[in-house]
Amino acid sequence: MKKAEGKREPRLPGMTSLPATFAEAEAATIIDAIDHWYVKIEEELKAWDSDAGRLHIQNDLIQQLQTQSSLTIAHVIHMADAGHVLAINALRVHIGTHLDQGGKWEDLPDQLRGWGINKMMLQPVISGYRGGGHMIIDTWARDTAITALMDSAMKRLSLPQRRAARFLAVVVSRHGIKLKRQQIERIYRDRRTMPQRIAAFMGSTQL
């Protein structure tokens, strides 16, 4: 039977668009897997913002002060006098908690009493670092999670570093973190020096 001139053949149902290619389907599966790992890590870290990283270090300093070691107290006071806001806050919280719980001022070690009189009573509260800008304590929690996700993607999915970073960039963008593939690769490359960089920052007097 001859088709009438100018008349279109009816379009078959289900053929309005081409099916996803194998590569697209594979990419979607990989992204979903990484996204699942991201959510699990995010729940454990609670948050990847700067406040999470700062609060963790501040709480660690408070725990160190609770040992009442004169060497530890001197170290934290040295950090505070250098302008480290986390050390200043840790000292304020530690002294304040002692007093709020019914402790006496004279029961505090001499070092803490001297610092408290000078800084808590005579000087205003410091709300941030003088220089501002990007600091490692603002991103270490996020960078730790990025490193863990890169390790999982490369080992469990057998992905090369660049491809793992590209998929991870897609995943973190879903959750409001704007990082490009190149930035994720740099974070991963620098993972082994993070402890030294944090220690160097916390020991710095040039803030």
N, C-alpha and C positions, 0 to 999 in steps of 0.2 A: 504494500500500500504506500502510495506516494504522499509525502508530507505536503500539506497545503502551503503555497508560497506565502512567506511573511508571518506564518503562525509559529509561536514558540512551543517547544515541547514542555510539558509540565515538569517542574523540579521535583526530584525525589525527596521524600521526607528524610530528615537527619543528615542531609548533605549540604547544609547551609554554611558550614565552616569545616576546615580540615581538622582532623584529630591531632592532638599534641604529638610531637615527634618523640622518639625515645629519649633524646637528650633533654627535652623539656620536662618530660615525666621524671627522669632521673634527678634533674635539678630540683624539682618540686619535692621529691622524696627526701633529698639531702637537706634542703632548707627546713622542712618539717621536723626532721630528726634533730638538727641543731637548735631549732626553736624550742623543742621539748627540753633539751639539756639546759638551755638558757633559763627557762622558767624555773627549773629545779634549783639552779645556782642562785637565781635572783631571790628565791624564797629563803635560802640559807643566809645570804648576805643582807637581806632586808632591803637594802638600797645600794645603788652604785654611785650615788652623788658624792660631792665633796664632804658633806656632813657626816656620812657613814665612815669615811676614812679618818676624818679628824676625831670623831667621837671614839672610835676604837683605840687610837693612840692615846687620847686623853684618859680613857678608862684604864689603860695599861699603866700609865704614869701614876694614877691614883692608887692602883693595886701595889705598885712599888713603894709608894709613900707609906702605905699601911704596914709595911715591914718594920718601920721605925729605924731602919738602918741609917746611921749618920752619913755614911758615904752616899747612899741613894738620895737622901734629902739634899745633901750638898750638890749632887749632880743635877737634880731637878731645879733647884734654886739657881744654879749657874745657867741652865737653859732659860729660865724665866727672866733672869737679869739680862740675857742676850736678846730678849724680845720675843721668845717663842710663846705665842698665845696659848697653845695647848698646855704648856708647863704652868703658865700663870693660872689658867682655869683649873688645872688639876690641884694646884696648891690651894686655891680659894675653896674648891669643893671639899677637899680633904679637911681643911681647918673648919669650914662651915658645918660639915657633917659631924665632926667631933663636938662642936659646941651645941648643935641642935639636939644631939643625943644625950645631953646633960653633962658632957665632959667639961672640965675646968680649963681656963686659959693657961694657968700655970702648970697643968699636966702635959702640955705640948712640949716637945723638945725645944731647946734654946734656939736652934736654927729657925724652926718654924715660927716661934713667937716673934723673933726679930724681924723675919720677913713679913709676917702678918701685920705688925705694927707699922712698918715702913710702907708697905704696898697696899694693904687692904684698907687701912684707916687714913692714910695720908695722900694716896694717889688715886686718880679715877680709874674705873674699869676700862680695859683695852678690849675693843670688840673685834679687831682684825689685825693682820700683818700690815706693816707700814707700806711695803712695796706693792701688795696686791698681786694680781695676775696669776698665771698658772704655777702651781706648786705640786710637788710629787705627793704630798699628803692629801691633796684633793682628788687624785686619780688612782692611787695605788689599789684601792679595792676593786675599781672597775678594771684596771689592767690585770689584776690577778685572775679575775673571772674570764677576761679575754684569753689569757694564756691557757687556762684550763679548757676552754671551749676549743681553742686551736689544737691542743694536744688530742682531745677526743676526736675531732674531725679528721685529723691526720692519721691517727692510729686505728680508730674503729671503722672509719670509712675509706681508709687507704687513699686519702687525698694529698696531693702535693701542697706545699705551703701556700703558694699563690692562689690556688683554686679554693682552698679552705678559707683563706682570708676574704676572698670575693663573696663566698656564700655567707660567711659570718657578718660581713658588712650589710647584707640584705636583712639578716635576722635582727641585728641590733637596731637598724633603722625602723623596724616594726615597733620597737619598744622605746622609741624616742631618743636613741643615742646616735648622733651623727658622726660616724667614722667612715672614712674611705678605706679601700683595700690597702693602700700604701701605709696608712696610719696604723692599721691592725698589724701589718707585717712588721712595722717598726717596733710596736709594743711587744710583739712576740720575740723579736731579735734581742730586745733590751731586758728580757725577763730575768736573766741570770745576775744582772747588776742592780736589780731593784733593792735588795736589802742594804747594799753599800750606799746607794743613793739616798735612801731614807735616813740611814745613820748619819751620812754627811750633812744632810739638811738639818736634822735635829741637833747636830753638834755645831752648826754654823753660828757665828756671831755677826754675820753680815746680812741683816734682814732689812 
